[in-house]
Every structure is written in structure tokens, then in C-alpha cells.
Amino acid sequence: APISNNYYNTPIARLTNKGNGKMSIYFSITAKYKMKKLGATSVNIYKNGKFYTYFFYTLSGWEDIMAYNTTSMSFTGSTGASYYVVMAAFAYNGSSEKSERAITNTIKT
């Protein structure tokens, strides 16, 4: 069956300022039924409105962003800068897949 709103909930992403340039990236990717793969395939970080860096689930140490339900990760940037994150969510049920982006709020560190 194709992945649709019946299978896959809209992903949620939120960015929180932890002080001294530290940020917490929270995301929730859920499905109504069991998926073979479910999570974030990439997390792109933007600084002062321009692309800054990224994390892919295939990179060593970042495998856990392709996980079930809710995940969070930390990131340290520069103080006095504005940041937002674009997270790519992914769901695969064994025959169909769906990707969708979630964009966080912008914070100033």
C-alpha cells in the first residue's frame, strides 16, 4: 500500500537554545503502522540564513537519527548567530516510501 496520511504523520522539528552557542534539535517522526525504516535521513543546519553544515544518518556517529518515534541531538555553533534546521524525514513500509521536510523555528544563540 502506498504511504499516505493513513501511514505517516507530519514530522515535527524544533530548535532550542541551550546557551553558549549550544543548541538542541528535537524531532518527532511517527507512523500509524510499523515501518521497516522510519526517521531522519539528514539534518541540515543554516547559520544566518545560509547553509552551514549537515548530518546524514549514514555518517559514523549519526546512525541513530534514523530511529523510531522521537529523537534529539545537540549541536554547538557560534554565539550571536541565528540558526534554523531543515530535517528530512523518511518512512518505508517495505514497498513504498515517503520523504518530507520539517523546518524548525529560528533561534539566536
N, C-alpha and C positions, 0 to 999 in steps of 0.2 A: 504494500500500500504506500502511496506517496506520503511524504512528510508534509503535513499541513498544520493549521492551528489546532487540529484534533490531536496531534502528536507532540508539538513543540511549542513551549511557552516563549513569549518575548524575553530575550535576555536583558538583564539589568546590570549596569556598571556604575560604580560610584567612587569618587576620589576624595580622600580625607587628608587634611594637613596635620602632620604629627609634630611639626616644629623642627627648626634647624635644617630645613631642606628635605626632611623625611616625609614620605607620603605612603599612604596605604591605599591600594587598589582593591576594591571589593567587587566581585561579580557573581551573579547567580544565573545559571543556565539549567533549566529543568525541562523535563518532558513528562507527558502524562502516562507514557508506557516505557518499558525497558528498551534502551537503545544499546547498540553494540559499541558506539562511540558517542560521547557527549561531553562538551567542554569548550574551552577557548583554544583556537589554533594559533592565534597571535595576539599580542598586546603591543600596540604602537603608542608611543609617548610623544606628545607635542609640547615644545617649550616656546613660550612667547609667540604662539600661533604657527610655528614651523616644526616640521618633523624633526625629532631629536634622536630617538633610539627605539628599538623594538625587542621583543622576546617571542620566540617561537617554541611551541611545545616539543619540537624535535631537538632543541638545543639542550646540551647537558646541563642539568640542574633545574630545568624549567618544565620537565615532563608532567609535573602534577597539575599544570593549568588545564590539561585535557583530563578532567576528573568529573565526578558526578556531583550534581547539585551546586553547592556554594563553595567558592574558593576565594582566598585573598592572597595578595602578595605585597611586599614592601619595595619601595624604590627610594633612593636618595638622589636628589637633584641639587640645584643651587638655591640659596636663599635669595629672595627678592624677585624671583621669576614666576611667571604664570604657566601652569601646566594643565593639560587635559589628556585623556586617554581614549583611543578607539580600540575596542576589543572585538575580535572576530569570533563569533560563536559558531559551533558546528555540531550537527546531530546526524547520525547514521543508524538506520534501523536494520541493516542487513541487505536492503535492496534499494533504498532511496536515501538521499542525503539532502541537507539544507544548511546553508550558511547565512548568517545575518550579523550585522554590526550593531554594537551598542556604544554610545558615546557618553563619556562621563561629564559631570559638571567641570567647570574651570576653577582652579584654586590658585591663590598666590602664596608662595612659600616665604 
